[in-house]
Amino acid sequence: MILTIYLIAITLISFLLFAIDKRKAIKHAYRIPESALLLTAFLGGAFGSWMSMQLFHHKTQKTKFRILVPLAMVWTIGVVIWLVY
C-alpha cells in the first residue's frame, strides 16, 4: 500500500515538474534543472515524466531524455518487482 501511494505521488510530482518546466520555457523564465527532472524519473516517476513529455512535447528532441526516461521506466519496473517479490 505504501509503495503504491509513493509511486502515485512521485509520478504526479514528475509529471507536474515537466509541465512547469515547459511553461517556464515558453515564458523564458528560470527553468527546472534537467538533473532534477531526471532524478524524479529515476526515483519512480518515469511514467509521469514520459506522459508529460508526450503531452506537452517537452524534452522529446533531447537524446538524453529520449534514452534515460525509458531506462528509468525499466528501472522502476525492476525495483517494484524486486520489492514485491
PyMOL Python script that loads the backbone (N, CA, C, O; Angstrom):
from pymol import cmd

cmd.read_pdbstr("""\
ATOM      1  N   MET A   1       0.823  -1.201   0.000  1.00  0.00           N
ATOM      2  CA  MET A   1       0.000   0.000   0.000  1.00  0.00           C
ATOM      3  C   MET A   1       0.864   1.261   0.000  1.00  0.00           C
ATOM      4  O   MET A   1       0.598   2.208  -0.740  1.00  0.00           O
ATOM      5  N   ILE A   2       1.895   1.261   0.833  1.00  0.00           N
ATOM      6  CA  ILE A   2       2.787   2.429   0.902  1.00  0.00           C
ATOM      7  C   ILE A   2       3.516   2.609  -0.426  1.00  0.00           C
ATOM      8  O   ILE A   2       3.687   3.735  -0.893  1.00  0.00           O
ATOM      9  N   LEU A   3       3.945   1.507  -1.032  1.00  0.00           N
ATOM     10  CA  LEU A   3       4.630   1.575  -2.322  1.00  0.00           C
ATOM     11  C   LEU A   3       3.717   2.183  -3.390  1.00  0.00           C
ATOM     12  O   LEU A   3       4.159   2.999  -4.198  1.00  0.00           O
ATOM     13  N   THR A   4       2.468   1.789  -3.388  1.00  0.00           N
ATOM     14  CA  THR A   4       1.507   2.317  -4.362  1.00  0.00           C
ATOM     15  C   THR A   4       1.319   3.819  -4.179  1.00  0.00           C
ATOM     16  O   THR A   4       1.336   4.570  -5.154  1.00  0.00           O
ATOM     17  N   ILE A   5       1.141   4.255  -2.949  1.00  0.00           N
ATOM     18  CA  ILE A   5       0.971   5.682  -2.671  1.00  0.00           C
ATOM     19  C   ILE A   5       2.218   6.460  -3.086  1.00  0.00           C
ATOM     20  O   ILE A   5       2.118   7.533  -3.682  1.00  0.00           O
ATOM     21  N   TYR A   6       3.397   5.911  -2.766  1.00  0.00           N
ATOM     22  CA  TYR A   6       4.647   6.569  -3.151  1.00  0.00           C
ATOM     23  C   TYR A   6       4.740   6.714  -4.671  1.00  0.00           C
ATOM     24  O   TYR A   6       5.050   7.793  -5.176  1.00  0.00           O
ATOM     25  N   LEU A   7       4.471   5.629  -5.395  1.00  0.00           N
ATOM     26  CA  LEU A   7       4.592   5.674  -6.854  1.00  0.00           C
ATOM     27  C   LEU A   7       3.599   6.653  -7.483  1.00  0.00           C
ATOM     28  O   LEU A   7       3.938   7.350  -8.439  1.00  0.00           O
ATOM     29  N   ILE A   8       2.392   6.707  -6.957  1.00  0.00           N
ATOM     30  CA  ILE A   8       1.415   7.670  -7.467  1.00  0.00           C
ATOM     31  C   ILE A   8       1.899   9.100  -7.209  1.00  0.00           C
ATOM     32  O   ILE A   8       1.821   9.957  -8.089  1.00  0.00           O
ATOM     33  N   ALA A   9       2.396   9.346  -5.999  1.00  0.00           N
ATOM     34  CA  ALA A   9       2.864  10.693  -5.638  1.00  0.00           C
ATOM     35  C   ALA A   9       4.050  11.117  -6.493  1.00  0.00           C
ATOM     36  O   ALA A   9       4.052  12.226  -7.029  1.00  0.00           O
ATOM     37  N   ILE A  10       5.053  10.265  -6.630  1.00  0.00           N
ATOM     38  CA  ILE A  10       6.260  10.646  -7.387  1.00  0.00           C
ATOM     39  C   ILE A  10       5.936  10.771  -8.875  1.00  0.00           C
ATOM     40  O   ILE A  10       6.553  11.575  -9.575  1.00  0.00           O
ATOM     41  N   THR A  11       4.982   9.990  -9.361  1.00  0.00           N
ATOM     42  CA  THR A  11       4.563  10.103 -10.755  1.00  0.00           C
ATOM     43  C   THR A  11       3.896  11.455 -10.996  1.00  0.00           C
ATOM     44  O   THR A  11       4.172  12.120 -11.994  1.00  0.00           O
ATOM     45  N   LEU A  12       3.025  11.854 -10.088  1.00  0.00           N
ATOM     46  CA  LEU A  12       2.368  13.165 -10.215  1.00  0.00           C
ATOM     47  C   LEU A  12       3.377  14.304 -10.094  1.00  0.00           C
ATOM     48  O   LEU A  12       3.312  15.277 -10.846  1.00  0.00           O
ATOM     49  N   ILE A  13       4.301  14.187  -9.157  1.00  0.00           N
ATOM     50  CA  ILE A  13       5.325  15.221  -8.989  1.00  0.00           C
ATOM     51  C   ILE A  13       6.153  15.356 -10.255  1.00  0.00           C
ATOM     52  O   ILE A  13       6.398  16.465 -10.731  1.00  0.00           O
ATOM     53  N   SER A  14       6.582  14.225 -10.799  1.00  0.00           N
ATOM     54  CA  SER A  14       7.397  14.248 -12.009  1.00  0.00           C
ATOM     55  C   SER A  14       6.624  14.852 -13.182  1.00  0.00           C
ATOM     56  O   SER A  14       7.160  15.662 -13.938  1.00  0.00           O
ATOM     57  N   PHE A  15       5.367  14.450 -13.325  1.00  0.00           N
ATOM     58  CA  PHE A  15       4.522  14.988 -14.389  1.00  0.00           C
ATOM     59  C   PHE A  15       4.417  16.509 -14.258  1.00  0.00           C
ATOM     60  O   PHE A  15       4.573  17.239 -15.236  1.00  0.00           O
ATOM     61  N   LEU A  16       4.153  16.969 -13.049  1.00  0.00           N
ATOM     62  CA  LEU A  16       3.999  18.408 -12.819  1.00  0.00           C
ATOM     63  C   LEU A  16       5.301  19.179 -13.029  1.00  0.00           C
ATOM     64  O   LEU A  16       5.281  20.294 -13.550  1.00  0.00           O
ATOM     65  N   LEU A  17       6.430  18.595 -12.632  1.00  0.00           N
ATOM     66  CA  LEU A  17       7.713  19.273 -12.842  1.00  0.00           C
ATOM     67  C   LEU A  17       7.992  19.484 -14.326  1.00  0.00           C
ATOM     68  O   LEU A  17       8.455  20.552 -14.725  1.00  0.00           O
ATOM     69  N   PHE A  18       7.714  18.477 -15.139  1.00  0.00           N
ATOM     70  CA  PHE A  18       7.904  18.621 -16.583  1.00  0.00           C
ATOM     71  C   PHE A  18       6.946  19.671 -17.146  1.00  0.00           C
ATOM     72  O   PHE A  18       7.332  20.477 -17.992  1.00  0.00           O
ATOM     73  N   ALA A  19       5.695  19.659 -16.674  1.00  0.00           N
ATOM     74  CA  ALA A  19       4.708  20.630 -17.148  1.00  0.00           C
ATOM     75  C   ALA A  19       5.116  22.049 -16.763  1.00  0.00           C
ATOM     76  O   ALA A  19       5.023  22.968 -17.577  1.00  0.00           O
ATOM     77  N   ILE A  20       5.565  22.224 -15.531  1.00  0.00           N
ATOM     78  CA  ILE A  20       6.005  23.546 -15.065  1.00  0.00           C
ATOM     79  C   ILE A  20       7.220  24.005 -15.858  1.00  0.00           C
ATOM     80  O   ILE A  20       7.309  25.171 -16.243  1.00  0.00           O
ATOM     81  N   ASP A  21       8.158  23.090 -16.104  1.00  0.00           N
ATOM     82  CA  ASP A  21       9.359  23.451 -16.860  1.00  0.00           C
ATOM     83  C   ASP A  21       8.998  23.864 -18.287  1.00  0.00           C
ATOM     84  O   ASP A  21       9.605  24.783 -18.838  1.00  0.00           O
ATOM     85  N   LYS A  22       8.028  23.200 -18.880  1.00  0.00           N
ATOM     86  CA  LYS A  22       7.588  23.566 -20.228  1.00  0.00           C
ATOM     87  C   LYS A  22       6.997  24.976 -20.225  1.00  0.00           C
ATOM     88  O   LYS A  22       7.295  25.781 -21.108  1.00  0.00           O
ATOM     89  N   ARG A  23       6.164  25.268 -19.236  1.00  0.00           N
ATOM     90  CA  ARG A  23       5.570  26.607 -19.145  1.00  0.00           C
ATOM     91  C   ARG A  23       6.654  27.663 -18.958  1.00  0.00           C
ATOM     92  O   ARG A  23       6.597  28.734 -19.562  1.00  0.00           O
ATOM     93  N   LYS A  24       7.646  27.355 -18.113  1.00  0.00           N
ATOM     94  CA  LYS A  24       8.744  28.296 -17.887  1.00  0.00           C
ATOM     95  C   LYS A  24       9.574  28.484 -19.157  1.00  0.00           C
ATOM     96  O   LYS A  24      10.059  29.582 -19.430  1.00  0.00           O
ATOM     97  N   ALA A  25       9.734  27.424 -19.920  1.00  0.00           N
ATOM     98  CA  ALA A  25      10.478  27.526 -21.175  1.00  0.00           C
ATOM     99  C   ALA A  25       9.766  28.464 -22.144  1.00  0.00           C
ATOM    100  O   ALA A  25      10.407  29.271 -22.817  1.00  0.00           O
ATOM    101  N   ILE A  26       8.457  28.357 -22.213  1.00  0.00           N
ATOM    102  CA  ILE A  26       7.679  29.224 -23.099  1.00  0.00           C
ATOM    103  C   ILE A  26       7.805  30.685 -22.674  1.00  0.00           C
ATOM    104  O   ILE A  26       7.891  31.579 -23.516  1.00  0.00           O
ATOM    105  N   LYS A  27       7.814  30.918 -21.365  1.00  0.00           N
ATOM    106  CA  LYS A  27       7.877  32.283 -20.831  1.00  0.00           C
ATOM    107  C   LYS A  27       9.309  32.796 -20.667  1.00  0.00           C
ATOM    108  O   LYS A  27       9.515  33.913 -20.190  1.00  0.00           O
ATOM    109  N   HIS A  28      10.294  31.990 -21.058  1.00  0.00           N
ATOM    110  CA  HIS A  28      11.713  32.345 -20.921  1.00  0.00           C
ATOM    111  C   HIS A  28      12.062  32.680 -19.479  1.00  0.00           C
ATOM    112  O   HIS A  28      12.816  33.616 -19.215  1.00  0.00           O
ATOM    113  N   ALA A  29      11.516  31.917 -18.561  1.00  0.00           N
ATOM    114  CA  ALA A  29      11.757  32.118 -17.130  1.00  0.00           C
ATOM    115  C   ALA A  29      12.812  31.134 -16.639  1.00  0.00           C
ATOM    116  O   ALA A  29      13.283  30.280 -17.391  1.00  0.00           O
ATOM    117  N   TYR A  30      13.174  31.267 -15.364  1.00  0.00           N
ATOM    118  CA  TYR A  30      14.117  30.354 -14.740  1.00  0.00           C
ATOM    119  C   TYR A  30      13.579  28.929 -14.839  1.00  0.00           C
ATOM    120  O   TYR A  30      12.416  28.678 -14.524  1.00  0.00           O
ATOM    121  N   ARG A  31      14.423  27.999 -15.274  1.00  0.00           N
ATOM    122  CA  ARG A  31      13.998  26.634 -15.564  1.00  0.00           C
ATOM    123  C   ARG A  31      14.354  25.673 -14.448  1.00  0.00           C
ATOM    124  O   ARG A  31      15.233  25.947 -13.631  1.00  0.00           O
ATOM    125  N   ILE A  32      13.670  24.560 -14.422  1.00  0.00           N
ATOM    126  CA  ILE A  32      13.986  23.469 -13.510  1.00  0.00           C
ATOM    127  C   ILE A  32      15.185  22.730 -14.104  1.00  0.00           C
ATOM    128  O   ILE A  32      15.171  22.391 -15.288  1.00  0.00           O
ATOM    129  N   PRO A  33      16.228  22.475 -13.298  1.00  0.00           N
ATOM    130  CA  PRO A  33      17.409  21.782 -13.832  1.00  0.00           C
ATOM    131  C   PRO A  33      17.051  20.407 -14.413  1.00  0.00           C
ATOM    132  O   PRO A  33      16.199  19.695 -13.881  1.00  0.00           O
ATOM    133  N   GLU A  34      17.717  20.056 -15.507  1.00  0.00           N
ATOM    134  CA  GLU A  34      17.484  18.756 -16.126  1.00  0.00           C
ATOM    135  C   GLU A  34      17.786  17.627 -15.151  1.00  0.00           C
ATOM    136  O   GLU A  34      17.124  16.590 -15.172  1.00  0.00           O
ATOM    137  N   SER A  35      18.780  17.826 -14.302  1.00  0.00           N
ATOM    138  CA  SER A  35      19.125  16.793 -13.329  1.00  0.00           C
ATOM    139  C   SER A  35      17.962  16.523 -12.369  1.00  0.00           C
ATOM    140  O   SER A  35      17.750  15.379 -11.967  1.00  0.00           O
ATOM    141  N   ALA A  36      17.218  17.551 -12.004  1.00  0.00           N
ATOM    142  CA  ALA A  36      16.059  17.371 -11.120  1.00  0.00           C
ATOM    143  C   ALA A  36      14.946  16.618 -11.840  1.00  0.00           C
ATOM    144  O   ALA A  36      14.280  15.768 -11.249  1.00  0.00           O
ATOM    145  N   LEU A  37      14.749  16.930 -13.111  1.00  0.00           N
ATOM    146  CA  LEU A  37      13.726  16.236 -13.887  1.00  0.00           C
ATOM    147  C   LEU A  37      14.070  14.748 -14.010  1.00  0.00           C
ATOM    148  O   LEU A  37      13.206  13.889 -13.833  1.00  0.00           O
ATOM    149  N   LEU A  38      15.324  14.455 -14.313  1.00  0.00           N
ATOM    150  CA  LEU A  38      15.736  13.060 -14.448  1.00  0.00           C
ATOM    151  C   LEU A  38      15.769  12.340 -13.107  1.00  0.00           C
ATOM    152  O   LEU A  38      15.486  11.144 -13.039  1.00  0.00           O
ATOM    153  N   LEU A  39      16.110  13.053 -12.042  1.00  0.00           N
ATOM    154  CA  LEU A  39      16.122  12.434 -10.720  1.00  0.00           C
ATOM    155  C   LEU A  39      14.722  11.948 -10.350  1.00  0.00           C
ATOM    156  O   LEU A  39      14.566  10.832  -9.854  1.00  0.00           O
ATOM    157  N   THR A  40      13.713  12.771 -10.587  1.00  0.00           N
ATOM    158  CA  THR A  40      12.349  12.336 -10.257  1.00  0.00           C
ATOM    159  C   THR A  40      11.933  11.131 -11.095  1.00  0.00           C
ATOM    160  O   THR A  40      11.180  10.274 -10.632  1.00  0.00           O
ATOM    161  N   ALA A  41      12.428  11.071 -12.325  1.00  0.00           N
ATOM    162  CA  ALA A  41      12.133   9.910 -13.171  1.00  0.00           C
ATOM    163  C   ALA A  41      12.738   8.649 -12.558  1.00  0.00           C
ATOM    164  O   ALA A  41      12.074   7.615 -12.484  1.00  0.00           O
ATOM    165  N   PHE A  42      13.991   8.730 -12.122  1.00  0.00           N
ATOM    166  CA  PHE A  42      14.667   7.560 -11.564  1.00  0.00           C
ATOM    167  C   PHE A  42      14.232   7.235 -10.140  1.00  0.00           C
ATOM    168  O   PHE A  42      14.518   6.145  -9.643  1.00  0.00           O
ATOM    169  N   LEU A  43      13.554   8.152  -9.484  1.00  0.00           N
ATOM    170  CA  LEU A  43      13.020   7.872  -8.150  1.00  0.00           C
ATOM    171  C   LEU A  43      11.632   7.232  -8.221  1.00  0.00           C
ATOM    172  O   LEU A  43      10.979   7.037  -7.195  1.00  0.00           O
ATOM    173  N   GLY A  44      11.192   6.911  -9.419  1.00  0.00           N
ATOM    174  CA  GLY A  44       9.919   6.219  -9.583  1.00  0.00           C
ATOM    175  C   GLY A  44       8.898   6.981 -10.399  1.00  0.00           C
ATOM    176  O   GLY A  44       7.798   6.478 -10.629  1.00  0.00           O
ATOM    177  N   GLY A  45       9.234   8.181 -10.843  1.00  0.00           N
ATOM    178  CA  GLY A  45       8.285   8.996 -11.589  1.00  0.00           C
ATOM    179  C   GLY A  45       8.443   8.943 -13.089  1.00  0.00           C
ATOM    180  O   GLY A  45       8.007   9.855 -13.791  1.00  0.00           O
ATOM    181  N   ALA A  46       9.056   7.896 -13.588  1.00  0.00           N
ATOM    182  CA  ALA A  46       9.352   7.809 -15.021  1.00  0.00           C
ATOM    183  C   ALA A  46       8.092   7.836 -15.881  1.00  0.00           C
ATOM    184  O   ALA A  46       8.088   8.429 -16.960  1.00  0.00           O
ATOM    185  N   PHE A  47       7.032   7.200 -15.409  1.00  0.00           N
ATOM    186  CA  PHE A  47       5.807   7.180 -16.206  1.00  0.00           C
ATOM    187  C   PHE A  47       5.198   8.573 -16.286  1.00  0.00           C
ATOM    188  O   PHE A  47       4.666   8.957 -17.328  1.00  0.00           O
ATOM    189  N   GLY A  48       5.269   9.327 -15.205  1.00  0.00           N
ATOM    190  CA  GLY A  48       4.798  10.712 -15.221  1.00  0.00           C
ATOM    191  C   GLY A  48       5.656  11.577 -16.126  1.00  0.00           C
ATOM    192  O   GLY A  48       5.148  12.441 -16.841  1.00  0.00           O
ATOM    193  N   SER A  49       6.964  11.339 -16.089  1.00  0.00           N
ATOM    194  CA  SER A  49       7.885  12.076 -16.957  1.00  0.00           C
ATOM    195  C   SER A  49       7.552  11.806 -18.419  1.00  0.00           C
ATOM    196  O   SER A  49       7.436  12.731 -19.223  1.00  0.00           O
ATOM    197  N   TRP A  50       7.402  10.538 -18.749  1.00  0.00           N
ATOM    198  CA  TRP A  50       7.133  10.161 -20.129  1.00  0.00           C
ATOM    199  C   TRP A  50       5.792  10.723 -20.618  1.00  0.00           C
ATOM    200  O   TRP A  50       5.689  11.236 -21.732  1.00  0.00           O
ATOM    201  N   MET A  51       4.759  10.614 -19.754  1.00  0.00           N
ATOM    202  CA  MET A  51       3.441  11.147 -20.144  1.00  0.00           C
ATOM    203  C   MET A  51       3.507  12.654 -20.378  1.00  0.00           C
ATOM    204  O   MET A  51       2.914  13.165 -21.328  1.00  0.00           O
ATOM    205  N   SER A  52       4.224  13.357 -19.517  1.00  0.00           N
ATOM    206  CA  SER A  52       4.350  14.802 -19.652  1.00  0.00           C
ATOM    207  C   SER A  52       5.144  15.161 -20.905  1.00  0.00           C
ATOM    208  O   SER A  52       4.802  16.111 -21.610  1.00  0.00           O
ATOM    209  N   MET A  53       6.201  14.404 -21.178  1.00  0.00           N
ATOM    210  CA  MET A  53       6.982  14.650 -22.389  1.00  0.00           C
ATOM    211  C   MET A  53       6.093  14.529 -23.627  1.00  0.00           C
ATOM    212  O   MET A  53       6.170  15.354 -24.537  1.00  0.00           O
ATOM    213  N   GLN A  54       5.260  13.507 -23.654  1.00  0.00           N
ATOM    214  CA  GLN A  54       4.404  13.279 -24.817  1.00  0.00           C
ATOM    215  C   GLN A  54       3.287  14.320 -24.905  1.00  0.00           C
ATOM    216  O   GLN A  54       3.000  14.834 -25.986  1.00  0.00           O
ATOM    217  N   LEU A  55       2.667  14.626 -23.785  1.00  0.00           N
ATOM    218  CA  LEU A  55       1.539  15.548 -23.770  1.00  0.00           C
ATOM    219  C   LEU A  55       1.952  16.978 -24.101  1.00  0.00           C
ATOM    220  O   LEU A  55       1.271  17.661 -24.866  1.00  0.00           O
ATOM    221  N   PHE A  56       3.061  17.431 -23.530  1.00  0.00           N
ATOM    222  CA  PHE A  56       3.491  18.810 -23.704  1.00  0.00           C
ATOM    223  C   PHE A  56       4.598  18.973 -24.745  1.00  0.00           C
ATOM    224  O   PHE A  56       5.072  20.086 -24.972  1.00  0.00           O
ATOM    225  N   HIS A  57       5.011  17.884 -25.375  1.00  0.00           N
ATOM    226  CA  HIS A  57       6.105  17.907 -26.366  1.00  0.00           C
ATOM    227  C   HIS A  57       7.325  18.606 -25.778  1.00  0.00           C
ATOM    228  O   HIS A  57       7.909  19.504 -26.385  1.00  0.00           O
ATOM    229  N   HIS A  58       7.687  18.169 -24.585  1.00  0.00           N
ATOM    230  CA  HIS A  58       8.781  18.798 -23.856  1.00  0.00           C
ATOM    231  C   HIS A  58       9.925  17.809 -23.685  1.00  0.00           C
ATOM    232  O   HIS A  58       9.728  16.693 -23.203  1.00  0.00           O
ATOM    233  N   LYS A  59      11.108  18.221 -24.080  1.00  0.00           N
ATOM    234  CA  LYS A  59      12.333  17.428 -23.974  1.00  0.00           C
ATOM    235  C   LYS A  59      12.321  16.206 -24.896  1.00  0.00           C
ATOM    236  O   LYS A  59      13.151  15.310 -24.735  1.00  0.00           O
ATOM    237  N   THR A  60      11.410  16.156 -25.842  1.00  0.00           N
ATOM    238  CA  THR A  60      11.314  14.986 -26.717  1.00  0.00           C
ATOM    239  C   THR A  60      12.426  14.946 -27.765  1.00  0.00           C
ATOM    240  O   THR A  60      12.702  13.884 -28.324  1.00  0.00           O
ATOM    241  N   GLN A  61      13.060  16.069 -28.035  1.00  0.00           N
ATOM    242  CA  GLN A  61      14.137  16.099 -29.017  1.00  0.00           C
ATOM    243  C   GLN A  61      15.510  15.919 -28.378  1.00  0.00           C
ATOM    244  O   GLN A  61      16.509  15.777 -29.084  1.00  0.00           O
ATOM    245  N   LYS A  62      15.566  15.923 -27.066  1.00  0.00           N
ATOM    246  CA  LYS A  62      16.839  15.768 -26.370  1.00  0.00           C
ATOM    247  C   LYS A  62      17.150  14.287 -26.225  1.00  0.00           C
ATOM    248  O   LYS A  62      16.390  13.539 -25.611  1.00  0.00           O
ATOM    249  N   THR A  63      18.269  13.874 -26.793  1.00  0.00           N
ATOM    250  CA  THR A  63      18.677  12.474 -26.765  1.00  0.00           C
ATOM    251  C   THR A  63      18.769  11.946 -25.342  1.00  0.00           C
ATOM    252  O   THR A  63      18.371  10.814 -25.066  1.00  0.00           O
ATOM    253  N   LYS A  64      19.290  12.762 -24.445  1.00  0.00           N
ATOM    254  CA  LYS A  64      19.437  12.354 -23.048  1.00  0.00           C
ATOM    255  C   LYS A  64      18.099  11.911 -22.469  1.00  0.00           C
ATOM    256  O   LYS A  64      18.030  10.894 -21.779  1.00  0.00           O
ATOM    257  N   PHE A  65      17.055  12.649 -22.738  1.00  0.00           N
ATOM    258  CA  PHE A  65      15.729  12.329 -22.198  1.00  0.00           C
ATOM    259  C   PHE A  65      15.075  11.186 -22.961  1.00  0.00           C
ATOM    260  O   PHE A  65      14.344  10.385 -22.378  1.00  0.00           O
ATOM    261  N   ARG A  66      15.331  11.109 -24.252  1.00  0.00           N
ATOM    262  CA  ARG A  66      14.764  10.022 -25.057  1.00  0.00           C
ATOM    263  C   ARG A  66      15.331   8.674 -24.654  1.00  0.00           C
ATOM    264  O   ARG A  66      14.685   7.645 -24.850  1.00  0.00           O
ATOM    265  N   ILE A  67      16.538   8.668 -24.090  1.00  0.00           N
ATOM    266  CA  ILE A  67      17.159   7.423 -23.642  1.00  0.00           C
ATOM    267  C   ILE A  67      16.909   7.177 -22.159  1.00  0.00           C
ATOM    268  O   ILE A  67      16.514   6.080 -21.766  1.00  0.00           O
ATOM    269  N   LEU A  68      17.139   8.196 -21.338  1.00  0.00           N
ATOM    270  CA  LEU A  68      17.104   7.995 -19.892  1.00  0.00           C
ATOM    271  C   LEU A  68      15.710   7.834 -19.301  1.00  0.00           C
ATOM    272  O   LEU A  68      15.547   7.091 -18.333  1.00  0.00           O
ATOM    273  N   VAL A  69      14.707   8.498 -19.842  1.00  0.00           N
ATOM    274  CA  VAL A  69      13.358   8.337 -19.285  1.00  0.00           C
ATOM    275  C   VAL A  69      12.836   6.914 -19.517  1.00  0.00           C
ATOM    276  O   VAL A  69      12.321   6.315 -18.573  1.00  0.00           O
ATOM    277  N   PRO A  70      12.942   6.341 -20.723  1.00  0.00           N
ATOM    278  CA  PRO A  70      12.535   4.928 -20.865  1.00  0.00           C
ATOM    279  C   PRO A  70      13.395   3.987 -20.007  1.00  0.00           C
ATOM    280  O   PRO A  70      12.893   2.994 -19.482  1.00  0.00           O
ATOM    281  N   LEU A  71      14.672   4.297 -19.870  1.00  0.00           N
ATOM    282  CA  LEU A  71      15.530   3.492 -18.999  1.00  0.00           C
ATOM    283  C   LEU A  71      15.047   3.579 -17.551  1.00  0.00           C
ATOM    284  O   LEU A  71      15.070   2.583 -16.829  1.00  0.00           O
ATOM    285  N   ALA A  72      14.616   4.756 -17.131  1.00  0.00           N
ATOM    286  CA  ALA A  72      14.068   4.926 -15.786  1.00  0.00           C
ATOM    287  C   ALA A  72      12.774   4.136 -15.623  1.00  0.00           C
ATOM    288  O   ALA A  72      12.479   3.646 -14.533  1.00  0.00           O
ATOM    289  N   MET A  73      12.000   4.009 -16.702  1.00  0.00           N
ATOM    290  CA  MET A  73      10.779   3.199 -16.640  1.00  0.00           C
ATOM    291  C   MET A  73      11.136   1.737 -16.383  1.00  0.00           C
ATOM    292  O   MET A  73      10.517   1.079 -15.547  1.00  0.00           O
ATOM    293  N   VAL A  74      12.117   1.243 -17.091  1.00  0.00           N
ATOM    294  CA  VAL A  74      12.575  -0.140 -16.893  1.00  0.00           C
ATOM    295  C   VAL A  74      13.110  -0.309 -15.475  1.00  0.00           C
ATOM    296  O   VAL A  74      12.809  -1.296 -14.804  1.00  0.00           O
ATOM    297  N   TRP A  75      13.902   0.656 -15.024  1.00  0.00           N
ATOM    298  CA  TRP A  75      14.445   0.636 -13.666  1.00  0.00           C
ATOM    299  C   TRP A  75      13.315   0.568 -12.636  1.00  0.00           C
ATOM    300  O   TRP A  75      13.364  -0.237 -11.707  1.00  0.00           O
ATOM    301  N   THR A  76      12.301   1.413 -12.805  1.00  0.00           N
ATOM    302  CA  THR A  76      11.178   1.459 -11.875  1.00  0.00           C
ATOM    303  C   THR A  76      10.443   0.123 -11.832  1.00  0.00           C
ATOM    304  O   THR A  76      10.126  -0.386 -10.757  1.00  0.00           O
ATOM    305  N   ILE A  77      10.178  -0.435 -12.998  1.00  0.00           N
ATOM    306  CA  ILE A  77       9.501  -1.733 -13.051  1.00  0.00           C
ATOM    307  C   ILE A  77      10.342  -2.797 -12.343  1.00  0.00           C
ATOM    308  O   ILE A  77       9.813  -3.607 -11.582  1.00  0.00           O
ATOM    309  N   GLY A  78      11.653  -2.789 -12.596  1.00  0.00           N
ATOM    310  CA  GLY A  78      12.547  -3.749 -11.949  1.00  0.00           C
ATOM    311  C   GLY A  78      12.557  -3.612 -10.439  1.00  0.00           C
ATOM    312  O   GLY A  78      12.506  -4.613  -9.724  1.00  0.00           O
ATOM    313  N   VAL A  79      12.621  -2.387  -9.947  1.00  0.00           N
ATOM    314  CA  VAL A  79      12.634  -2.150  -8.500  1.00  0.00           C
ATOM    315  C   VAL A  79      11.305  -2.580  -7.876  1.00  0.00           C
ATOM    316  O   VAL A  79      11.290  -3.198  -6.811  1.00  0.00           O
ATOM    317  N   VAL A  80      10.205  -2.260  -8.527  1.00  0.00           N
ATOM    318  CA  VAL A  80       8.892  -2.652  -7.996  1.00  0.00           C
ATOM    319  C   VAL A  80       8.778  -4.175  -7.941  1.00  0.00           C
ATOM    320  O   VAL A  80       8.312  -4.720  -6.940  1.00  0.00           O
ATOM    321  N   ILE A  81       9.192  -4.862  -8.987  1.00  0.00           N
ATOM    322  CA  ILE A  81       9.147  -6.326  -8.989  1.00  0.00           C
ATOM    323  C   ILE A  81      10.022  -6.872  -7.871  1.00  0.00           C
ATOM    324  O   ILE A  81       9.621  -7.793  -7.159  1.00  0.00           O
ATOM    325  N   TRP A  82      11.219  -6.307  -7.717  1.00  0.00           N
ATOM    326  CA  TRP A  82      12.126  -6.767  -6.666  1.00  0.00           C
ATOM    327  C   TRP A  82      11.514  -6.547  -5.279  1.00  0.00           C
ATOM    328  O   TRP A  82      11.606  -7.423  -4.419  1.00  0.00           O
ATOM    329  N   LEU A  83      10.893  -5.389  -5.057  1.00  0.00           N
ATOM    330  CA  LEU A  83      10.303  -5.098  -3.756  1.00  0.00           C
ATOM    331  C   LEU A  83       9.079  -5.962  -3.450  1.00  0.00           C
ATOM    332  O   LEU A  83       8.866  -6.369  -2.308  1.00  0.00           O
ATOM    333  N   VAL A  84       8.290  -6.233  -4.469  1.00  0.00           N
ATOM    334  CA  VAL A  84       7.072  -7.013  -4.264  1.00  0.00           C
ATOM    335  C   VAL A  84       7.381  -8.500  -4.051  1.00  0.00           C
ATOM    336  O   VAL A  84       6.736  -9.162  -3.238  1.00  0.00           O
ATOM    337  N   TYR A  85       8.354  -9.011  -4.776  1.00  0.00           N
ATOM    338  CA  TYR A  85       8.683 -10.428  -4.651  1.00  0.00           C
ATOM    339  C   TYR A  85       9.958 -10.572  -3.894  1.00  0.00           C
ATOM    340  O   TYR A  85      10.422 -11.691  -3.673  1.00  0.00           O
TER     341      TYR A  85
END
""", "prot")
cmd.dss("prot")
cmd.show_as("cartoon", "prot")
cmd.util.cbc("prot")
cmd.orient("prot")
